[in-house]
Amino acid sequence: FMSFAVLPKPLVLAFFFLLWGTHQVRGDYFATSYFYGTINQYSQSGQVLQSVVVDPGNPFPGLSSIAYNPMTNQFFAAGNNSNTIYRLGFNSSGQLVSQGAFVSGGLLSGPAGLAFDSSGNLY
């Protein structure tokens, strides 16, 4: 696991944007880890606050993108290798937890990018 706690914040954020999907919620940054299959939560100073395994049954889902829906307070992550869109939410103590597959298989092949529109539709 790589630690970015000692790097300057702009450098850390630039690194996230180049390699992973990222999103900012409630002042913290959330980033996918393509190689570890996790969503990592970072403070504004770059400290790792938590790391959530998205699919414990799949060691390499290839998470390539993340999107946040403020209407439902949920994240969605694209698993490029697993052909799956994963859903994550916050539990009662504010910790991010995996809620499993949102959609998988069928015509979904290698999802690489996600976004929500202003009506809460996922693209």
C-alpha positions in Angstrom: 0.0 0.0 0.0 1.4 3.4 -1.0 1.3 6.3 1.4 1.0 9.8 0.2 1.0 11.5 3.6 4.5 13.0 3.1 3.8 14.4 -0.4 2.4 18.0 -1.0 -1.3 18.0 -1.4 -1.3 19.4 -5.0 1.1 16.6 -6.1 -1.0 13.9 -4.4 -4.2 15.2 -6.1 -2.5 15.5 -9.5 -1.4 11.9 -9.1 -4.9 10.7 -8.3 -6.4 12.5 -11.3 -3.8 10.9 -13.6 -4.2 7.3 -12.5 -7.5 6.9 -10.7 -11.0 8.2 -10.5 -11.4 10.7 -7.6 -14.1 12.7 -6.0 -14.4 15.2 -3.1 -17.2 14.8 -0.5 -17.5 16.6 2.8 -14.0 18.0 2.5 -12.3 14.6 2.1 -11.1 13.0 -1.2 -12.1 9.6 -2.3 -10.1 7.8 -4.9 -10.2 4.4 -6.6 -7.2 2.1 -6.5 -7.1 0.2 -9.8 -4.6 -2.4 -8.6 -5.9 -3.0 -5.1 -9.6 -2.9 -5.7 -10.3 -0.3 -3.0 -11.9 3.0 -2.5 -9.6 5.1 -0.3 -10.6 8.1 1.7 -8.0 10.8 2.2 -8.1 14.0 4.4 -7.3 17.3 2.8 -3.8 16.9 4.1 -3.4 13.6 2.3 -3.7 11.3 5.3 -5.4 8.0 4.6 -8.6 7.8 6.6 -9.9 4.5 5.4 -9.6 2.0 2.6 -12.6 -0.1 1.6 -12.4 -3.3 -0.4 -15.1 -3.1 -3.0 -15.4 -6.7 -4.0 -13.8 -9.2 -1.4 -14.4 -12.1 -3.8 -12.5 -10.4 -6.7 -8.9 -9.5 -5.9 -8.5 -7.4 -9.1 -11.7 -5.7 -10.3 -9.7 -2.9 -11.9 -11.5 0.1 -10.4 -11.2 2.9 -13.0 -13.7 5.5 -12.1 -15.8 6.8 -9.2 -18.9 9.0 -9.1 -20.8 10.4 -6.1 -24.6 10.8 -6.1 -25.4 13.5 -3.5 -29.2 12.7 -3.7 -28.6 9.2 -2.3 -25.3 9.8 -0.5 -23.7 6.9 -2.4 -20.6 6.3 -4.5 -20.5 4.2 -7.6 -17.3 2.7 -8.9 -16.6 1.2 -12.3 -14.8 -2.2 -12.3 -13.1 -2.3 -15.7 -11.8 -5.9 -15.3 -14.8 -7.3 -13.5 -17.4 -5.7 -15.9 -19.3 -4.4 -12.8 -20.5 -1.2 -11.4 -20.2 -1.3 -7.6 -22.3 0.7 -5.1 -20.9 2.1 -1.8 -22.7 4.0 1.0 -22.1 5.4 4.4 -23.1 3.5 7.5 -24.5 5.2 10.6 -21.1 6.1 12.0 -20.1 7.8 8.7 -17.8 5.0 7.4 -17.9 4.1 3.7 -19.0 0.5 3.2 -19.4 -1.6 0.1 -23.0 -2.5 -0.9 -22.0 -4.9 -3.6 -22.7 -5.0 -7.3 -25.1 -2.4 -8.7 -25.0 -3.9 -12.2 -22.8 -6.6 -13.7 -22.5 -8.6 -16.9 -24.9 -8.4 -19.8 -24.0 -5.6 -22.2 -21.7 -4.0 -19.6 -18.1 -4.5 -20.9 -15.1 -2.8 -19.3 -16.8 0.3 -17.8 -14.2 3.0 -17.6 -16.0 6.2 -16.6 -19.0 7.3 -14.5 -20.9 10.5 -14.0 -24.2 11.7 -12.5 -26.4 14.4 -14.1 -28.3 17.0 -12.0 -31.3 14.6 -11.9 -29.3 11.8 -10.3 -29.1 9.6 -13.5 -25.9 7.6 -13.7 -24.0 7.6 -17.0 
